[in-house]
Amino acid sequence: MVCRRLIDETSPARVIATGYGRHLLEADRGTETITEIKAVARGARELFPSCRTVIDIGGQDTKAVLLRGDGTVENFEMNDRCAAGTGKFMEIMAHALGYSMDEFGLSCEGREPVTISSLCTVFAESEVISLIGKGVKREAIARALHSSVVSRTLSLVKRVGLVDDVVFAGGCARNPCLRRILEERMGRRVLAHSNPDVLSAYGAALFALDSL
């Protein structure tokens, strides 16, 4: 187990686990855990003190988190179990269009009126294949896919409330097209760290540091 080896090699003063695998460490060696919600909120607030809303699109889920003025979590929403609207969805769609992930985030300049209506990853992939067969430019399909992800994300944001400043976290925050469409649709800027995929881990580390 990679985590076990890293902990044994580094002998940290304290360990707090977060993320999907946190309960494995808890069961394995009694490691303290915190939710990704608390972790990403803490990490975002530390790096961006003005943060009040966090949009976190990761590989497995999408989260919208509203923070109070003191940085604690006031409300949050997560997507359902379906992978649609997550990093995994983006990865599958990029592959269907013949893009690498880096290329995918730079290739959505198409302005043709294309819409991806399926909420299911499998059906969305079928839509993509059908559109390719009809001769629709893949740039236009790429933009439609990005817009679809943004629409699902903003439905979560609407439920928790939107307060400036907004921080974009998770691996998908590396995607410039997603960030641009989010800003267009919300009518405001979105802040993102140069390493947005480590905000949750950073937040967990800060919680661990609190009691040392």
N, C-alpha and C positions, 0 to 999 in steps of 0.2 A: 504494500500500500504506500503510495507516494507520500501522502500526508504524514503517515507514521514515521517514515524515514526522514523527512525534512524536520519534523519536530525533534526526533532523537539526535539528529546531527547538529542542530542549532541550539538546543536546550534553552528555549525562550523562558523568560521569567513568568509569563502568563500567556495562556492561549484562549482565545474566544473564536468559535467557529460560526460562520454564517453561510447562507446559500443552500442549495438543494442537498448537499452531502453532509450538512452539519450534524445531523442526528447519527450518522455513522461514527463520527468521532466521539459523540456523546456516549454512544453505546460501547465503543471500543475502549475508551479510557476516561470516561466521565468528564469530558471537555465541556466547559460552559458554552452555551449557544445564545445567539440573538437572531431575530428575524432579519431578513434582507431589508425590510421596510425601515427598521430602526437604523440599520447599518448604512444604507445609502443616504438616508436623511442626514445622519451625522457627518458622513464624508462630504456630501455636497455643501452642507452649511459651513464646514471648516474651510473648504477651499473657496467658497463664495458666500461670505457672511450676509449678503443681501438676499440670499435664496429663500423663497417662500413656497415654490412649487418645484417638484422634481418629476421629470418624465424619464423613466428608466425602461429602455427596450433592450432586453438581453436575449440570450440564445433560446431560452425556454419560456419566458413570460414577459409581459409588459405591465408596468406599474405606474400609477400616477399618485403622488404623495403631496398632500398639502401640509405645510409647516405653520406652526404658530409663530408669533413674533420672537419667542425665546428659542426657536429652533426645534422644539419637540413636535412630534407628529400629531396633527389634529384630525386628519382623515386620509384614507387611501382606498384605492380600487385596483384590482388586478384583473387581467383577462381570464377567460375560462380556460379549460384544459386544452382546448384546441391550439395548435401551434400557429394558426393564422395570426399575422401581425407581429411575429417574433423574429429573432435573428435566424432561427431555423427555417422559417418561411422564406425569408430573404435569400438564404443560401440555396434553397431548392429552386426558387424562381430564377436566380442568377444562372444556375446550372442549366435550367430549361432554355434560357436565352443564349447560352454559350458565352457567358461573361465570367470572369473571375470576380470575387467580391469587391476588390478595389475598382475594377472597371465598372461594375454595376452601379456604384455610387457616383460615377462620373458620366454616366451615359443616359441620363433621363431628360434630355432636352426636347424630346419629341412633343409636339403640340397638337397632334391629331386627336380628335375627340374619341378617345378610347377609354372604356370603363371595364374594370374587373369587378364583377358582381358577386362572385362566389366567396363565402366566408371560410369554406373548407379548403385546406391546402391542396388536397388531391384534386378537387374540382377546379380550383384556381389554376393549377398546373395544366389541366385539360383545356381551360379557356385560353391559356397562353399558347399552347400547341395549336389550337384552332385558329387563333389570330395570326400566328406565323404562317399557317397554311393559306390564309386569305391574303397574304402579302403585306400585312401591316408591318411597318418598320419597327424593329426591335427597340429602338430608342423610345418610341411612343408607348410601347407595351411596358417598358421599364418605368416610365413616368407614371403610368396608370397603376402599376403595382406599388410604387412608393406612395402614391396618393391614397391607395386603399389602406395601407398600413397606417398612414397619418389619420385617416378617418376613424379607424378603430381606436387609435390612441386617444384622439381628441374626445371620443365618447366617454372614455374613462376620466379625462381631465374635467369634462363638463360635470360629471357626477361629484367630484371632490371639490370643485371650485378652482378658479384660476387667479392667483395673486402674483404680481411681479416681486422679485425676479424669478425667471424660469431657468432651471438647470437641466440639461439633457445629459443623462448618464447611461451606462451600459455600452456594450460593444457596438450597437447600432448607431451610437452617437458619433462614431468615426465616419459615418456615411454622410457626405456633404449634401447629397440630394434630399435625404430625409430631413436634415436640419433646415435646409432652405424652404422646403414645402411646409414644415411646421411653422416657420416664421411667417410665411406668406398667409397661411390659414388663420393663425392667431393674431396677426397684425402687430407683432412685437418681436424683439430680439430674443434669442435663446442662447444661453451661456453653455459652453462645453469645455471641459478640461482637455489637455492634450492626451491624457490617459484616462478616458471616461469609463473604461471597463474595470478600473480598480477602485472606484469610489466606495463600493460596498466593503471591500477588503480593508480599505483605509479607515472607514468608519468603525469597523470591528476592532481594528488595532487601537483606535483612539479610546474605545470603551475599555479595552484591556489595560491601557495605560492609566486610566482613571484611578484604579485602586492600587497602583504600585507606589 
